[in-house]
Amino acid sequence: MKDTRGQNIIEYILLVVAVILVFLVLLNPQSGPVKKSVETTLNSTTQQLANITSNIRF
């Protein structure tokens, strides 16, 4: 019988490294897609607030 314990450990390590790399790419603070999505949401929200408050008359 083959001992596959060492192979399993290496596979798990590679899986963890791949997941960490995906998180680093997605959460890139300079140009990641998560940052762009958050900025778009914030800009849209502030624009809607500005539109609503500009319609308020005293």
C-alpha positions as CSV (number, residue, x, y, z in Angstrom):
1,M,0.0,0.0,0.0
2,K,1.1,3.5,-0.7
3,D,1.4,6.1,2.0
4,T,-0.6,9.0,0.8
5,R,-0.5,11.0,4.1
6,G,2.4,13.2,2.8
7,Q,0.6,13.8,-0.5
8,N,-2.6,14.9,1.4
9,I,-0.7,17.4,3.5
10,I,0.9,18.9,0.4
11,E,-2.5,19.1,-1.3
12,Y,-4.0,20.9,1.7
13,I,-1.1,23.3,1.9
14,L,-1.5,24.1,-1.8
15,L,-5.2,24.6,-1.3
16,V,-4.7,27.1,1.5
17,V,-2.1,29.0,-0.5
18,A,-4.5,29.2,-3.4
19,V,-7.3,30.5,-1.2
20,I,-5.0,33.1,0.3
21,L,-3.9,34.3,-3.2
22,V,-7.5,34.6,-4.3
23,F,-8.3,36.8,-1.2
24,L,-5.2,38.9,-1.9
25,V,-6.3,39.5,-5.4
26,L,-9.9,40.3,-4.5
27,L,-9.0,42.5,-1.6
28,N,-6.2,44.4,-3.3
29,P,-6.4,47.9,-1.7
30,Q,-5.1,49.7,-4.8
31,S,-7.2,48.3,-7.6
32,G,-9.1,45.2,-6.5
33,P,-12.7,44.5,-7.6
34,V,-14.0,44.7,-4.0
35,K,-12.6,48.3,-3.7
36,K,-14.1,49.3,-7.0
37,S,-17.5,47.9,-5.9
38,V,-17.4,49.6,-2.5
39,E,-16.4,52.9,-4.1
40,T,-19.2,52.7,-6.7
41,T,-21.8,51.9,-4.0
42,L,-20.6,54.8,-1.8
43,N,-20.6,57.3,-4.7
44,S,-24.1,56.2,-5.7
45,T,-25.4,56.5,-2.2
46,T,-23.9,60.0,-1.7
47,Q,-25.2,61.2,-5.0
48,Q,-28.7,60.0,-4.1
49,L,-28.5,61.7,-0.7
50,A,-27.4,64.9,-2.5
51,N,-30.3,64.7,-4.9
52,I,-32.8,64.1,-2.0
53,T,-31.5,67.0,0.1
54,S,-31.4,69.4,-2.8
55,N,-35.2,69.0,-3.1
56,I,-35.8,70.0,0.6
57,R,-37.1,73.5,0.9
58,F,-37.5,75.5,4.1
